[in-house]
Amino acid sequence: MPAVQSPSKGCLMIAKPFLGDPNFERGVILLCTYNEQGSFGFVLNQVTELFLGDVLEETIYQDIPLHLGGPVEKNTLHFIHRRPDLITGGDEIMKGVFWGGDFEQAKTQLNINGLDKTDIRFFIGYSGWGGGQLENEMKEESWIVTQADSDFLFSTPPESFWREILRKMGGAYRSIAHYPIDPRLN
C-alpha cells in the first residue's frame, strides 16, 4: 500500500509524527470532500469518553462510542457507515464507505440490532480546511496520504489506527510507525 501523492475524496491523511498540532497528533483523517473551496473530514482515531446515548434525547440501546472528528464545530454530530442497504441517502466517499444518510434509520437499526457498531462510527465535530490551506500543509509535508478499504477502517481499533496504517504501508512508513511520541524521552 504505497502513499498517494495528493489528497482526494476518500483518502486517508496520516499526520506525520512531528506535525506540531495537538488536534491532529498521530491522527488519521478520512477526507470526505476535497475541492477548490476547501476540504472536510473526520479524525478516525480519537475516541471521546462519551457515547451516542449521552448526546441524544432518545434512548440508544447499544453503547456506541463517539469519536472526536476534529476541532471544528464540536457541537455537531456526524457519522460514516458501510451499510447503505440499511441507511439510505448517504454520500459514498470511497468504495463501501458512506458519509451520513437517514439518521432516523441509523438509530432504529442500532436499537433493533440490525446494524452492528462495527458498521458505523459517530463523530462530534469535524476537521476542515479553507481553500488552499490543505495544499499548503501538503507542501510543508505535514501529511502522508494513502488509501485503505472499509474493512480496515471499521475493524482497526482507534488506539492502534495510526501505527497500523503506517505498518501496512511498509517500507520507510513502517519505521515511522515506531517513532516515539516524544523523542526526547528515548
N, C-alpha and C positions, 0 to 999 in steps of 0.2 A: 504494500500500500504506500506508494510514493506521495510526497507532498504535491499539492496543486499550487500553481504559481499565483493566481489571484482569486479573491473571494467571488462567490456566486451564490445564488439562492440554493439552499440545501447543503451547503458545505459546512464543515466544522472548522472553527477558528480556535487554535490552541495557543494560549498565552505562553510566550517564552518565559523561562524561569526568572529573568531579571526585568520584567515589564515595568515594575515600579508602581503599578496602580493597584491598591488594595482591593478594589472592586473586582478585579479580574485575576488576582494571584492564583496561579495554577488553574485557571478557568478554561473551560471548553464551551464554546458558544455555537449553537446551531443557528445559522443565519437563515431567517425566514424571508426576508426581502433584501434586495441589493439593486440599486439603480442610481441615477444621477442625483435624485433628490435626497438620498440617504440610505441607511441600512438599519435593519431591525432584527433582533434575535433574542435567544434565551440562553443563559448560563445553565448548562446541564448538570453541573456537579456541585452546586451549593444548596444544600438542604437546610431549611429552617427548622425550628423546633415546633412549628405549627402543623396542623393537619387541616384538610379541606373542611371538615366539620366545624373547625374553630372560626372560620370566616363566613360561614353561611348561616342564614336563619333556619333553613330546612335541615332535617336530620340526614346525615350521610352515614350509612352503617359500616362501611369499610374505613379503616384508618389509612387515608391517603395522604402521604406527606406533601407539604408544599415546598417547592424549590424557590430560591431567590433568583428570578430571571434576569435581574440586573438592577442597576441603581436608579433607573428612570421609573417614575410613577409607581411606587411600591404599593399604592392603594388600588391597583388594578389586578385582575385575575385573568390568566390566560391558560390554555392547555394545548398540548400536542398529543396525538394518538396514532395508532395504527389499525383502527377498526372502522373504516368508512362504511362497512356493512351495518354497523350499529349506531354510528353517529354521522348523520348527513350534514352536508353543507360546508365541510372543511376545505381548506386550500392545500392541495398536495404540494409540499415544499421539497420533497425528494421522494424517490421511489418507496412507496409504502408508508410514508410519514406525512401526517396531515396536521395543519395548524387550525385550531378552532373547529367550529361546527355547531350543531344544535346542542346547547348547554343542557337543556331540559332532558334530551335523550341521554346525554352522558350521565347525568345524576341518576336517572331512572335505571340505566344499565348497571351502574355501580351498586345501587341498592338491591337489585334483584340478582346480583352476582353474574349478570350476563357479560360484564366487562371486568376483566382481571386488572388489578393495579399495575401489572407489568405491561399493559397495553396503553397506558395513559400517564401523562405527567402534567401536573399543575404548577403554575408559576405565579409568584407575586412580583409584579414589576417586569421590566424588560431592559434590554441593552439596546441603545440606539446611537447612531452616528448621523450627523448632518452631511449634506452633500460635500464630498471631497475629504471629509475627516478620516474615514477609514482608509482611504487611499494614502493619506499622509502617514498614518500609523503603519501601513504596509511598507512604505518607503523607509521608515525607521526600523524595519524588520522586527516589529513588536509581536507579530503573529506568525504561526505556522498554519497553513491552510491545507486541509485534506478532506477526504470523503469517508463515510462509514455506512454500513447498512442498518436497517431498522432493528435487527436482532441485537447488534452491538449497542445501539442507542438505548434500547429499553431493557436489556438484560445486564448491562455492566453496572455494578454498584457505584453510586455517585462518588464515594470517597476514593475509589481507585480509577476513576474515569480518565483523568489527565495522564497518569502513568501508563495505563493500559493502551490508550490510543497511540502514544509515542512508541511503546514496545511493539505494537502491531505494525507500525510503520517501518520498523527495523533500521538498520544502518546507523548513521550518526544520531538519529532520533532516539534509538534505543538507549544510547548513553545519556541523552538529555533527561530521559525518564528517571535517571538515578541522581540527578542534581539535588543537593540538599536545599531546603527552603532558605536557610541562612548559611551560606558557605563559610562564614566566619566561625561557625561552631564546629567545623571539621578539625 
